[in-house]
Amino acid sequence: MEKDNQVNINQDWEDVLNSININSLPIPYLVKLQLNLKNGNKQIIDVKSLLAHGSVQYVTNKINEMMRARSNEIANIDFTIDISAIQRNVTKATNSFTKKVNFKIKREGKKGKKKNDDS
């Protein structure tokens, strides 16, 4: 039974490189992509360095070009993510959300207090 499931999984992933959407990768948080080629060689794409010299859109297009050029040679892809950058972004978003919620609570509290004072 497990063997049947394994075959189905492999069939689903058969053409995955052609369907990868680089736009969905977290480009601002990538440090590098390592293209492991079928011949055993590796190609490193230094995403952090590319980002230092161009916009996220530019880097996305550049990575797409590189991957398309080698798509028939790629066995698999490894990537390294900057976890600290993700943590900073999550903290920033959380703080912003908390600030908005606290402001709304304070504002709603003042409205409720005014209504009670008017009675």
Jmol script that loads the backbone (N, CA, C; Angstrom):
load data "model"
ATOM      1  N   MET A   1       0.822  -1.203   0.000  1.00  0.00           N
ATOM      2  CA  MET A   1       0.000   0.000   0.000  1.00  0.00           C
ATOM      3  C   MET A   1       0.865   1.266   0.000  1.00  0.00           C
ATOM      4  N   GLU A   2       1.889   1.313   0.860  1.00  0.00           N
ATOM      5  CA  GLU A   2       2.753   2.486   0.904  1.00  0.00           C
ATOM      6  C   GLU A   2       3.451   2.709  -0.424  1.00  0.00           C
ATOM      7  N   LYS A   3       3.826   1.626  -1.086  1.00  0.00           N
ATOM      8  CA  LYS A   3       4.519   1.742  -2.360  1.00  0.00           C
ATOM      9  C   LYS A   3       3.635   2.443  -3.405  1.00  0.00           C
ATOM     10  N   ASP A   4       2.326   2.136  -3.405  1.00  0.00           N
ATOM     11  CA  ASP A   4       1.395   2.804  -4.326  1.00  0.00           C
ATOM     12  C   ASP A   4       1.356   4.301  -4.067  1.00  0.00           C
ATOM     13  N   ASN A   5       1.302   4.691  -2.790  1.00  0.00           N
ATOM     14  CA  ASN A   5       1.289   6.111  -2.441  1.00  0.00           C
ATOM     15  C   ASN A   5       2.564   6.800  -2.910  1.00  0.00           C
ATOM     16  N   GLN A   6       3.695   6.130  -2.743  1.00  0.00           N
ATOM     17  CA  GLN A   6       4.973   6.701  -3.160  1.00  0.00           C
ATOM     18  C   GLN A   6       4.984   6.963  -4.663  1.00  0.00           C
ATOM     19  N   VAL A   7       4.461   6.055  -5.441  1.00  0.00           N
ATOM     20  CA  VAL A   7       4.405   6.228  -6.893  1.00  0.00           C
ATOM     21  C   VAL A   7       3.560   7.441  -7.241  1.00  0.00           C
ATOM     22  N   ASN A   8       2.423   7.606  -6.599  1.00  0.00           N
ATOM     23  CA  ASN A   8       1.557   8.758  -6.868  1.00  0.00           C
ATOM     24  C   ASN A   8       2.248  10.069  -6.518  1.00  0.00           C
ATOM     25  N   ILE A   9       2.967  10.091  -5.401  1.00  0.00           N
ATOM     26  CA  ILE A   9       3.678  11.301  -5.001  1.00  0.00           C
ATOM     27  C   ILE A   9       4.717  11.655  -6.061  1.00  0.00           C
ATOM     28  N   ASN A  10       5.483  10.680  -6.510  1.00  0.00           N
ATOM     29  CA  ASN A  10       6.511  10.944  -7.521  1.00  0.00           C
ATOM     30  C   ASN A  10       5.893  11.451  -8.814  1.00  0.00           C
ATOM     31  N   GLN A  11       4.752  10.920  -9.212  1.00  0.00           N
ATOM     32  CA  GLN A  11       4.092  11.393 -10.427  1.00  0.00           C
ATOM     33  C   GLN A  11       3.656  12.846 -10.268  1.00  0.00           C
ATOM     34  N   ASP A  12       3.192  13.219  -9.068  1.00  0.00           N
ATOM     35  CA  ASP A  12       2.779  14.598  -8.827  1.00  0.00           C
ATOM     36  C   ASP A  12       3.951  15.572  -8.930  1.00  0.00           C
ATOM     37  N   TRP A  13       5.148  15.123  -8.545  1.00  0.00           N
ATOM     38  CA  TRP A  13       6.319  15.991  -8.511  1.00  0.00           C
ATOM     39  C   TRP A  13       7.164  15.895  -9.776  1.00  0.00           C
ATOM     40  N   GLU A  14       6.730  15.100 -10.726  1.00  0.00           N
ATOM     41  CA  GLU A  14       7.541  14.826 -11.909  1.00  0.00           C
ATOM     42  C   GLU A  14       7.992  16.088 -12.645  1.00  0.00           C
ATOM     43  N   ASP A  15       7.127  17.067 -12.795  1.00  0.00           N
ATOM     44  CA  ASP A  15       7.432  18.259 -13.589  1.00  0.00           C
ATOM     45  C   ASP A  15       7.474  19.517 -12.725  1.00  0.00           C
ATOM     46  N   VAL A  16       7.905  19.375 -11.475  1.00  0.00           N
ATOM     47  CA  VAL A  16       7.815  20.477 -10.523  1.00  0.00           C
ATOM     48  C   VAL A  16       8.687  21.672 -10.912  1.00  0.00           C
ATOM     49  N   LEU A  17       9.859  21.448 -11.493  1.00  0.00           N
ATOM     50  CA  LEU A  17      10.729  22.579 -11.823  1.00  0.00           C
ATOM     51  C   LEU A  17      10.101  23.503 -12.846  1.00  0.00           C
ATOM     52  N   ASN A  18       9.349  22.952 -13.765  1.00  0.00           N
ATOM     53  CA  ASN A  18       8.703  23.798 -14.773  1.00  0.00           C
ATOM     54  C   ASN A  18       7.559  24.612 -14.199  1.00  0.00           C
ATOM     55  N   SER A  19       7.021  24.176 -13.054  1.00  0.00           N
ATOM     56  CA  SER A  19       5.872  24.881 -12.492  1.00  0.00           C
ATOM     57  C   SER A  19       6.220  25.725 -11.272  1.00  0.00           C
ATOM     58  N   ILE A  20       7.512  25.784 -10.897  1.00  0.00           N
ATOM     59  CA  ILE A  20       7.897  26.603  -9.745  1.00  0.00           C
ATOM     60  C   ILE A  20       7.630  28.062 -10.077  1.00  0.00           C
ATOM     61  N   ASN A  21       6.979  28.739  -9.164  1.00  0.00           N
ATOM     62  CA  ASN A  21       6.719  30.159  -9.332  1.00  0.00           C
ATOM     63  C   ASN A  21       7.658  30.905  -8.394  1.00  0.00           C
ATOM     64  N   ILE A  22       8.728  31.443  -8.950  1.00  0.00           N
ATOM     65  CA  ILE A  22       9.724  32.134  -8.133  1.00  0.00           C
ATOM     66  C   ILE A  22       9.092  33.321  -7.419  1.00  0.00           C
ATOM     67  N   ASN A  23       8.038  33.897  -7.988  1.00  0.00           N
ATOM     68  CA  ASN A  23       7.368  35.020  -7.336  1.00  0.00           C
ATOM     69  C   ASN A  23       6.806  34.639  -5.976  1.00  0.00           C
ATOM     70  N   SER A  24       6.566  33.339  -5.747  1.00  0.00           N
ATOM     71  CA  SER A  24       6.003  32.938  -4.461  1.00  0.00           C
ATOM     72  C   SER A  24       7.087  32.639  -3.428  1.00  0.00           C
ATOM     73  N   LEU A  25       8.361  32.625  -3.842  1.00  0.00           N
ATOM     74  CA  LEU A  25       9.441  32.438  -2.881  1.00  0.00           C
ATOM     75  C   LEU A  25       9.650  33.736  -2.104  1.00  0.00           C
ATOM     76  N   PRO A  26      10.040  33.622  -0.855  1.00  0.00           N
ATOM     77  CA  PRO A  26      10.255  34.839  -0.042  1.00  0.00           C
ATOM     78  C   PRO A  26      11.617  35.465  -0.365  1.00  0.00           C
ATOM     79  N   ILE A  27      11.751  36.025  -1.556  1.00  0.00           N
ATOM     80  CA  ILE A  27      13.021  36.545  -2.060  1.00  0.00           C
ATOM     81  C   ILE A  27      13.726  37.463  -1.050  1.00  0.00           C
ATOM     82  N   PRO A  28      13.035  38.396  -0.397  1.00  0.00           N
ATOM     83  CA  PRO A  28      13.750  39.275   0.545  1.00  0.00           C
ATOM     84  C   PRO A  28      14.383  38.524   1.720  1.00  0.00           C
ATOM     85  N   TYR A  29      13.941  37.309   1.970  1.00  0.00           N
ATOM     86  CA  TYR A  29      14.446  36.546   3.111  1.00  0.00           C
ATOM     87  C   TYR A  29      15.405  35.433   2.700  1.00  0.00           C
ATOM     88  N   LEU A  30      15.620  35.251   1.410  1.00  0.00           N
ATOM     89  CA  LEU A  30      16.542  34.218   0.949  1.00  0.00           C
ATOM     90  C   LEU A  30      17.977  34.716   1.052  1.00  0.00           C
ATOM     91  N   VAL A  31      18.859  33.854   1.500  1.00  0.00           N
ATOM     92  CA  VAL A  31      20.280  34.157   1.527  1.00  0.00           C
ATOM     93  C   VAL A  31      20.911  33.626   0.246  1.00  0.00           C
ATOM     94  N   LYS A  32      20.600  32.359  -0.071  1.00  0.00           N
ATOM     95  CA  LYS A  32      21.143  31.770  -1.287  1.00  0.00           C
ATOM     96  C   LYS A  32      20.271  30.621  -1.743  1.00  0.00           C
ATOM     97  N   LEU A  33      20.380  30.328  -3.022  1.00  0.00           N
ATOM     98  CA  LEU A  33      19.785  29.138  -3.617  1.00  0.00           C
ATOM     99  C   LEU A  33      20.939  28.285  -4.119  1.00  0.00           C
ATOM    100  N   GLN A  34      20.861  26.997  -3.874  1.00  0.00           N
ATOM    101  CA  GLN A  34      21.877  26.082  -4.382  1.00  0.00           C
ATOM    102  C   GLN A  34      21.207  25.135  -5.359  1.00  0.00           C
ATOM    103  N   LEU A  35      21.560  25.265  -6.630  1.00  0.00           N
ATOM    104  CA  LEU A  35      21.022  24.384  -7.655  1.00  0.00           C
ATOM    105  C   LEU A  35      21.925  23.152  -7.715  1.00  0.00           C
ATOM    106  N   ASN A  36      21.384  22.017  -7.325  1.00  0.00           N
ATOM    107  CA  ASN A  36      22.123  20.765  -7.386  1.00  0.00           C
ATOM    108  C   ASN A  36      21.834  20.141  -8.747  1.00  0.00           C
ATOM    109  N   LEU A  37      22.859  20.049  -9.555  1.00  0.00           N
ATOM    110  CA  LEU A  37      22.696  19.598 -10.931  1.00  0.00           C
ATOM    111  C   LEU A  37      22.799  18.083 -11.038  1.00  0.00           C
ATOM    112  N   LYS A  38      22.203  17.549 -12.073  1.00  0.00           N
ATOM    113  CA  LYS A  38      22.173  16.098 -12.288  1.00  0.00           C
ATOM    114  C   LYS A  38      23.573  15.506 -12.442  1.00  0.00           C
ATOM    115  N   ASN A  39      24.525  16.303 -12.913  1.00  0.00           N
ATOM    116  CA  ASN A  39      25.894  15.809 -13.101  1.00  0.00           C
ATOM    117  C   ASN A  39      26.722  15.863 -11.813  1.00  0.00           C
ATOM    118  N   GLY A  40      26.091  16.267 -10.708  1.00  0.00           N
ATOM    119  CA  GLY A  40      26.785  16.328  -9.421  1.00  0.00           C
ATOM    120  C   GLY A  40      27.343  17.703  -9.081  1.00  0.00           C
ATOM    121  N   ASN A  41      27.402  18.603 -10.046  1.00  0.00           N
ATOM    122  CA  ASN A  41      27.874  19.963  -9.782  1.00  0.00           C
ATOM    123  C   ASN A  41      26.801  20.770  -9.072  1.00  0.00           C
ATOM    124  N   LYS A  42      27.231  21.883  -8.507  1.00  0.00           N
ATOM    125  CA  LYS A  42      26.307  22.784  -7.823  1.00  0.00           C
ATOM    126  C   LYS A  42      26.492  24.194  -8.372  1.00  0.00           C
ATOM    127  N   GLN A  43      25.395  24.930  -8.465  1.00  0.00           N
ATOM    128  CA  GLN A  43      25.471  26.345  -8.819  1.00  0.00           C
ATOM    129  C   GLN A  43      24.836  27.108  -7.672  1.00  0.00           C
ATOM    130  N   ILE A  44      25.593  28.029  -7.094  1.00  0.00           N
ATOM    131  CA  ILE A  44      25.101  28.845  -5.991  1.00  0.00           C
ATOM    132  C   ILE A  44      24.613  30.175  -6.551  1.00  0.00           C
ATOM    133  N   ILE A  45      23.404  30.554  -6.185  1.00  0.00           N
ATOM    134  CA  ILE A  45      22.869  31.874  -6.524  1.00  0.00           C
ATOM    135  C   ILE A  45      22.841  32.661  -5.224  1.00  0.00           C
ATOM    136  N   ASP A  46      23.716  33.668  -5.136  1.00  0.00           N
ATOM    137  CA  ASP A  46      23.832  34.488  -3.926  1.00  0.00           C
ATOM    138  C   ASP A  46      22.729  35.553  -3.950  1.00  0.00           C
ATOM    139  N   VAL A  47      21.582  35.196  -3.415  1.00  0.00           N
ATOM    140  CA  VAL A  47      20.409  36.072  -3.464  1.00  0.00           C
ATOM    141  C   VAL A  47      20.654  37.357  -2.676  1.00  0.00           C
ATOM    142  N   LYS A  48      21.285  37.242  -1.516  1.00  0.00           N
ATOM    143  CA  LYS A  48      21.547  38.409  -0.675  1.00  0.00           C
ATOM    144  C   LYS A  48      22.387  39.446  -1.427  1.00  0.00           C
ATOM    145  N   SER A  49      23.384  38.973  -2.157  1.00  0.00           N
ATOM    146  CA  SER A  49      24.230  39.874  -2.942  1.00  0.00           C
ATOM    147  C   SER A  49      23.443  40.517  -4.085  1.00  0.00           C
ATOM    148  N   LEU A  50      22.610  39.716  -4.748  1.00  0.00           N
ATOM    149  CA  LEU A  50      21.776  40.268  -5.824  1.00  0.00           C
ATOM    150  C   LEU A  50      20.837  41.346  -5.285  1.00  0.00           C
ATOM    151  N   LEU A  51      20.264  41.101  -4.102  1.00  0.00           N
ATOM    152  CA  LEU A  51      19.346  42.080  -3.498  1.00  0.00           C
ATOM    153  C   LEU A  51      20.052  43.385  -3.138  1.00  0.00           C
ATOM    154  N   ALA A  52      21.344  43.299  -2.840  1.00  0.00           N
ATOM    155  CA  ALA A  52      22.112  44.505  -2.512  1.00  0.00           C
ATOM    156  C   ALA A  52      22.291  45.402  -3.730  1.00  0.00           C
ATOM    157  N   HIS A  53      22.106  44.821  -4.928  1.00  0.00           N
ATOM    158  CA  HIS A  53      22.332  45.577  -6.158  1.00  0.00           C
ATOM    159  C   HIS A  53      21.080  45.775  -7.006  1.00  0.00           C
ATOM    160  N   GLY A  54      19.925  45.321  -6.509  1.00  0.00           N
ATOM    161  CA  GLY A  54      18.716  45.482  -7.312  1.00  0.00           C
ATOM    162  C   GLY A  54      17.460  45.243  -6.501  1.00  0.00           C
ATOM    163  N   SER A  55      16.349  45.557  -7.106  1.00  0.00           N
ATOM    164  CA  SER A  55      15.052  45.420  -6.445  1.00  0.00           C
ATOM    165  C   SER A  55      14.649  43.944  -6.344  1.00  0.00           C
ATOM    166  N   VAL A  56      13.644  43.680  -5.532  1.00  0.00           N
ATOM    167  CA  VAL A  56      13.120  42.322  -5.389  1.00  0.00           C
ATOM    168  C   VAL A  56      12.637  41.812  -6.750  1.00  0.00           C
ATOM    169  N   GLN A  57      11.980  42.666  -7.520  1.00  0.00           N
ATOM    170  CA  GLN A  57      11.496  42.263  -8.840  1.00  0.00           C
ATOM    171  C   GLN A  57      12.657  41.918  -9.769  1.00  0.00           C
ATOM    172  N   TYR A  58      13.711  42.723  -9.733  1.00  0.00           N
ATOM    173  CA  TYR A  58      14.894  42.450 -10.550  1.00  0.00           C
ATOM    174  C   TYR A  58      15.492  41.093 -10.180  1.00  0.00           C
ATOM    175  N   VAL A  59      15.654  40.846  -8.875  1.00  0.00           N
ATOM    176  CA  VAL A  59      16.246  39.593  -8.402  1.00  0.00           C
ATOM    177  C   VAL A  59      15.354  38.409  -8.767  1.00  0.00           C
ATOM    178  N   THR A  60      14.053  38.572  -8.625  1.00  0.00           N
ATOM    179  CA  THR A  60      13.111  37.513  -9.004  1.00  0.00           C
ATOM    180  C   THR A  60      13.277  37.167 -10.474  1.00  0.00           C
ATOM    181  N   ASN A  61      13.335  38.180 -11.327  1.00  0.00           N
ATOM    182  CA  ASN A  61      13.515  37.951 -12.773  1.00  0.00           C
ATOM    183  C   ASN A  61      14.850  37.275 -13.062  1.00  0.00           C
ATOM    184  N   LYS A  62      15.902  37.719 -12.388  1.00  0.00           N
ATOM    185  CA  LYS A  62      17.243  37.158 -12.592  1.00  0.00           C
ATOM    186  C   LYS A  62      17.268  35.678 -12.199  1.00  0.00           C
ATOM    187  N   ILE A  63      16.667  35.346 -11.048  1.00  0.00           N
ATOM    188  CA  ILE A  63      16.628  33.957 -10.596  1.00  0.00           C
ATOM    189  C   ILE A  63      15.814  33.109 -11.574  1.00  0.00           C
ATOM    190  N   ASN A  64      14.690  33.648 -12.020  1.00  0.00           N
ATOM    191  CA  ASN A  64      13.880  32.933 -13.021  1.00  0.00           C
ATOM    192  C   ASN A  64      14.708  32.620 -14.264  1.00  0.00           C
ATOM    193  N   GLU A  65      15.461  33.603 -14.752  1.00  0.00           N
ATOM    194  CA  GLU A  65      16.305  33.408 -15.931  1.00  0.00           C
ATOM    195  C   GLU A  65      17.324  32.295 -15.694  1.00  0.00           C
ATOM    196  N   MET A  66      18.004  32.348 -14.548  1.00  0.00           N
ATOM    197  CA  MET A  66      19.033  31.356 -14.230  1.00  0.00           C
ATOM    198  C   MET A  66      18.445  29.951 -14.144  1.00  0.00           C
ATOM    199  N   MET A  67      17.290  29.849 -13.520  1.00  0.00           N
ATOM    200  CA  MET A  67      16.677  28.538 -13.349  1.00  0.00           C
ATOM    201  C   MET A  67      16.134  28.000 -14.670  1.00  0.00           C
ATOM    202  N   ARG A  68      15.565  28.868 -15.494  1.00  0.00           N
ATOM    203  CA  ARG A  68      15.079  28.432 -16.803  1.00  0.00           C
ATOM    204  C   ARG A  68      16.236  27.947 -17.677  1.00  0.00           C
ATOM    205  N   ALA A  69      17.357  28.649 -17.599  1.00  0.00           N
ATOM    206  CA  ALA A  69      18.515  28.294 -18.415  1.00  0.00           C
ATOM    207  C   ALA A  69      19.058  26.916 -18.053  1.00  0.00           C
ATOM    208  N   ARG A  70      18.887  26.495 -16.812  1.00  0.00           N
ATOM    209  CA  ARG A  70      19.437  25.215 -16.365  1.00  0.00           C
ATOM    210  C   ARG A  70      18.358  24.211 -15.993  1.00  0.00           C
ATOM    211  N   SER A  71      17.114  24.479 -16.333  1.00  0.00           N
ATOM    212  CA  SER A  71      16.001  23.642 -15.869  1.00  0.00           C
ATOM    213  C   SER A  71      16.163  22.165 -16.197  1.00  0.00           C
ATOM    214  N   ASN A  72      16.735  21.846 -17.350  1.00  0.00           N
ATOM    215  CA  ASN A  72      16.918  20.438 -17.730  1.00  0.00           C
ATOM    216  C   ASN A  72      18.058  19.772 -16.972  1.00  0.00           C
ATOM    217  N   GLU A  73      18.918  20.581 -16.352  1.00  0.00           N
ATOM    218  CA  GLU A  73      20.085  20.057 -15.640  1.00  0.00           C
ATOM    219  C   GLU A  73      19.866  19.933 -14.136  1.00  0.00           C
ATOM    220  N   ILE A  74      18.828  20.583 -13.601  1.00  0.00           N
ATOM    221  CA  ILE A  74      18.642  20.658 -12.144  1.00  0.00           C
ATOM    222  C   ILE A  74      18.030  19.370 -11.602  1.00  0.00           C
ATOM    223  N   ALA A  75      18.710  18.799 -10.603  1.00  0.00           N
ATOM    224  CA  ALA A  75      18.189  17.621  -9.910  1.00  0.00           C
ATOM    225  C   ALA A  75      17.296  18.067  -8.757  1.00  0.00           C
ATOM    226  N   ASN A  76      17.771  19.044  -7.971  1.00  0.00           N
ATOM    227  CA  ASN A  76      16.972  19.606  -6.881  1.00  0.00           C
ATOM    228  C   ASN A  76      17.577  20.939  -6.465  1.00  0.00           C
ATOM    229  N   ILE A  77      16.859  21.631  -5.604  1.00  0.00           N
ATOM    230  CA  ILE A  77      17.282  22.961  -5.175  1.00  0.00           C
ATOM    231  C   ILE A  77      17.245  23.021  -3.654  1.00  0.00           C
ATOM    232  N   ASP A  78      18.330  23.518  -3.063  1.00  0.00           N
ATOM    233  CA  ASP A  78      18.372  23.797  -1.634  1.00  0.00           C
ATOM    234  C   ASP A  78      18.373  25.309  -1.479  1.00  0.00           C
ATOM    235  N   PHE A  79      17.804  25.796  -0.389  1.00  0.00           N
ATOM    236  CA  PHE A  79      17.839  27.231  -0.168  1.00  0.00           C
ATOM    237  C   PHE A  79      18.074  27.526   1.300  1.00  0.00           C
ATOM    238  N   THR A  80      18.673  28.694   1.537  1.00  0.00           N
ATOM    239  CA  THR A  80      18.959  29.157   2.880  1.00  0.00           C
ATOM    240  C   THR A  80      18.154  30.429   3.108  1.00  0.00           C
ATOM    241  N   ILE A  81      17.461  30.461   4.241  1.00  0.00           N
ATOM    242  CA  ILE A  81      16.603  31.599   4.581  1.00  0.00           C
ATOM    243  C   ILE A  81      17.192  32.345   5.779  1.00  0.00           C
ATOM    244  N   ASP A  82      17.076  33.658   5.772  1.00  0.00           N
ATOM    245  CA  ASP A  82      17.523  34.502   6.882  1.00  0.00           C
ATOM    246  C   ASP A  82      16.403  34.561   7.920  1.00  0.00           C
ATOM    247  N   ILE A  83      16.460  33.666   8.878  1.00  0.00           N
ATOM    248  CA  ILE A  83      15.415  33.566   9.905  1.00  0.00           C
ATOM    249  C   ILE A  83      15.333  34.846  10.729  1.00  0.00           C
ATOM    250  N   SER A  84      16.469  35.483  11.006  1.00  0.00           N
ATOM    251  CA  SER A  84      16.467  36.727  11.794  1.00  0.00           C
ATOM    252  C   SER A  84      15.663  37.816  11.092  1.00  0.00           C
ATOM    253  N   ALA A  85      15.799  37.911   9.773  1.00  0.00           N
ATOM    254  CA  ALA A  85      15.041  38.920   9.018  1.00  0.00           C
ATOM    255  C   ALA A  85      13.549  38.629   9.086  1.00  0.00           C
ATOM    256  N   ILE A  86      13.184  37.362   9.016  1.00  0.00           N
ATOM    257  CA  ILE A  86      11.767  36.992   9.136  1.00  0.00           C
ATOM    258  C   ILE A  86      11.258  37.356  10.526  1.00  0.00           C
ATOM    259  N   GLN A  87      12.047  37.056  11.553  1.00  0.00           N
ATOM    260  CA  GLN A  87      11.641  37.375  12.922  1.00  0.00           C
ATOM    261  C   GLN A  87      11.450  38.881  13.102  1.00  0.00           C
ATOM    262  N   ARG A  88      12.373  39.672  12.548  1.00  0.00           N
ATOM    263  CA  ARG A  88      12.246  41.135  12.650  1.00  0.00           C
ATOM    264  C   ARG A  88      10.960  41.615  11.978  1.00  0.00           C
ATOM    265  N   ASN A  89      10.659  41.066  10.811  1.00  0.00           N
ATOM    266  CA  ASN A  89       9.467  41.470  10.075  1.00  0.00           C
ATOM    267  C   ASN A  89       8.199  41.071  10.825  1.00  0.00           C
ATOM    268  N   VAL A  90       8.194  39.865  11.386  1.00  0.00           N
ATOM    269  CA  VAL A  90       7.030  39.414  12.162  1.00  0.00           C
ATOM    270  C   VAL A  90       6.844  40.295  13.399  1.00  0.00           C
ATOM    271  N   THR A  91       7.941  40.618  14.065  1.00  0.00           N
ATOM    272  CA  THR A  91       7.868  41.494  15.246  1.00  0.00           C
ATOM    273  C   THR A  91       7.334  42.861  14.865  1.00  0.00           C
ATOM    274  N   LYS A  92       7.828  43.409  13.765  1.00  0.00           N
ATOM    275  CA  LYS A  92       7.362  44.725  13.284  1.00  0.00           C
ATOM    276  C   LYS A  92       5.867  44.683  12.974  1.00  0.00           C
ATOM    277  N   ALA A  93       5.422  43.645  12.272  1.00  0.00           N
ATOM    278  CA  ALA A  93       4.002  43.513  11.927  1.00  0.00           C
ATOM    279  C   ALA A  93       3.150  43.319  13.178  1.00  0.00           C
ATOM    280  N   THR A  94       3.648  42.533  14.113  1.00  0.00           N
ATOM    281  CA  THR A  94       2.912  42.305  15.364  1.00  0.00           C
ATOM    282  C   THR A  94       2.783  43.606  16.155  1.00  0.00           C
ATOM    283  N   ASN A  95       3.874  44.352  16.256  1.00  0.00           N
ATOM    284  CA  ASN A  95       3.831  45.629  16.983  1.00  0.00           C
ATOM    285  C   ASN A  95       2.864  46.608  16.329  1.00  0.00           C
ATOM    286  N   SER A  96       2.871  46.663  15.014  1.00  0.00           N
ATOM    287  CA  SER A  96       1.966  47.549  14.291  1.00  0.00           C
ATOM    288  C   SER A  96       0.511  47.153  14.535  1.00  0.00           C
ATOM    289  N   PHE A  97       0.242  45.858  14.459  1.00  0.00           N
ATOM    290  CA  PHE A  97      -1.114  45.362  14.701  1.00  0.00           C
ATOM    291  C   PHE A  97      -1.551  45.665  16.136  1.00  0.00           C
ATOM    292  N   THR A  98      -0.669  45.405  17.094  1.00  0.00           N
ATOM    293  CA  THR A  98      -0.984  45.648  18.505  1.00  0.00           C
ATOM    294  C   THR A  98      -1.265  47.130  18.750  1.00  0.00           C
ATOM    295  N   LYS A  99      -0.487  48.002  18.126  1.00  0.00           N
ATOM    296  CA  LYS A  99      -0.679  49.442  18.270  1.00  0.00           C
ATOM    297  C   LYS A  99      -2.069  49.846  17.761  1.00  0.00           C
ATOM    298  N   LYS A 100      -2.465  49.310  16.599  1.00  0.00           N
ATOM    299  CA  LYS A 100      -3.783  49.621  16.036  1.00  0.00           C
ATOM    300  C   LYS A 100      -4.903  49.112  16.936  1.00  0.00           C
ATOM    301  N   VAL A 101      -4.746  47.905  17.440  1.00  0.00           N
ATOM    302  CA  VAL A 101      -5.777  47.332  18.314  1.00  0.00           C
ATOM    303  C   VAL A 101      -5.885  48.144  19.597  1.00  0.00           C
ATOM    304  N   ASN A 102      -4.748  48.474  20.192  1.00  0.00           N
ATOM    305  CA  ASN A 102      -4.771  49.264  21.431  1.00  0.00           C
ATOM    306  C   ASN A 102      -5.408  50.625  21.208  1.00  0.00           C
ATOM    307  N   PHE A 103      -5.101  51.255  20.067  1.00  0.00           N
ATOM    308  CA  PHE A 103      -5.704  52.552  19.748  1.00  0.00           C
ATOM    309  C   PHE A 103      -7.225  52.416  19.635  1.00  0.00           C
ATOM    310  N   LYS A 104      -7.663  51.372  18.955  1.00  0.00           N
ATOM    311  CA  LYS A 104      -9.097  51.157  18.785  1.00  0.00           C
ATOM    312  C   LYS A 104      -9.767  50.886  20.126  1.00  0.00           C
ATOM    313  N   ILE A 105      -9.135  50.112  20.970  1.00  0.00           N
ATOM    314  CA  ILE A 105      -9.703  49.821  22.295  1.00  0.00           C
ATOM    315  C   ILE A 105      -9.819  51.103  23.102  1.00  0.00           C
ATOM    316  N   LYS A 106      -8.780  51.939  23.082  1.00  0.00           N
ATOM    317  CA  LYS A 106      -8.818  53.203  23.820  1.00  0.00           C
ATOM    318  C   LYS A 106      -9.925  54.109  23.294  1.00  0.00           C
ATOM    319  N   ARG A 107     -10.027  54.176  21.946  1.00  0.00           N
ATOM    320  CA  ARG A 107     -11.042  55.026  21.333  1.00  0.00           C
ATOM    321  C   ARG A 107     -12.441  54.533  21.693  1.00  0.00           C
ATOM    322  N   GLU A 108     -12.654  53.224  21.623  1.00  0.00           N
ATOM    323  CA  GLU A 108     -13.954  52.655  21.970  1.00  0.00           C
ATOM    324  C   GLU A 108     -14.251  52.867  23.457  1.00  0.00           C
ATOM    325  N   GLY A 109     -13.221  52.784  24.282  1.00  0.00           N
ATOM    326  CA  GLY A 109     -13.390  53.009  25.719  1.00  0.00           C
ATOM    327  C   GLY A 109     -13.821  54.430  26.013  1.00  0.00           C
ATOM    328  N   LYS A 110     -13.261  55.415  25.308  1.00  0.00           N
ATOM    329  CA  LYS A 110     -13.631  56.817  25.496  1.00  0.00           C
ATOM    330  C   LYS A 110     -15.065  57.067  25.048  1.00  0.00           C
ATOM    331  N   LYS A 111     -15.485  56.426  23.928  1.00  0.00           N
ATOM    332  CA  LYS A 111     -16.861  56.576  23.457  1.00  0.00           C
ATOM    333  C   LYS A 111     -17.828  56.015  24.489  1.00  0.00           C
ATOM    334  N   GLY A 112     -17.506  54.866  25.029  1.00  0.00           N
ATOM    335  CA  GLY A 112     -18.361  54.237  26.034  1.00  0.00           C
ATOM    336  C   GLY A 112     -18.445  55.083  27.289  1.00  0.00           C
ATOM    337  N   LYS A 113     -17.336  55.704  27.664  1.00  0.00           N
ATOM    338  CA  LYS A 113     -17.291  56.546  28.853  1.00  0.00           C
ATOM    339  C   LYS A 113     -18.142  57.793  28.649  1.00  0.00           C
ATOM    340  N   LYS A 114     -18.095  58.392  27.437  1.00  0.00           N
ATOM    341  CA  LYS A 114     -18.901  59.574  27.132  1.00  0.00           C
ATOM    342  C   LYS A 114     -20.392  59.234  27.232  1.00  0.00           C
ATOM    343  N   LYS A 115     -20.789  58.095  26.714  1.00  0.00           N
ATOM    344  CA  LYS A 115     -22.186  57.701  26.766  1.00  0.00           C
ATOM    345  C   LYS A 115     -22.638  57.569  28.229  1.00  0.00           C
ATOM    346  N   ASN A 116     -21.807  56.988  29.054  1.00  0.00           N
ATOM    347  CA  ASN A 116     -22.150  56.826  30.471  1.00  0.00           C
ATOM    348  C   ASN A 116     -22.188  58.178  31.174  1.00  0.00           C
ATOM    349  N   ASP A 117     -21.326  59.101  30.790  1.00  0.00           N
ATOM    350  CA  ASP A 117     -21.316  60.437  31.404  1.00  0.00           C
ATOM    351  C   ASP A 117     -22.552  61.240  31.019  1.00  0.00           C
ATOM    352  N   ASP A 118     -23.070  61.023  29.804  1.00  0.00           N
ATOM    353  CA  ASP A 118     -24.246  61.744  29.306  1.00  0.00           C
ATOM    354  C   ASP A 118     -25.529  61.286  30.013  1.00  0.00           C
ATOM    355  N   SER A 119     -25.554  60.084  30.560  1.00  0.00           N
ATOM    356  CA  SER A 119     -26.793  59.580  31.137  1.00  0.00           C
ATOM    357  C   SER A 119     -27.142  60.220  32.446  1.00  0.00           C
TER     358      SER A 119
END
end "model"
wireframe off; spacefill off
backbone 0.3
color backbone group
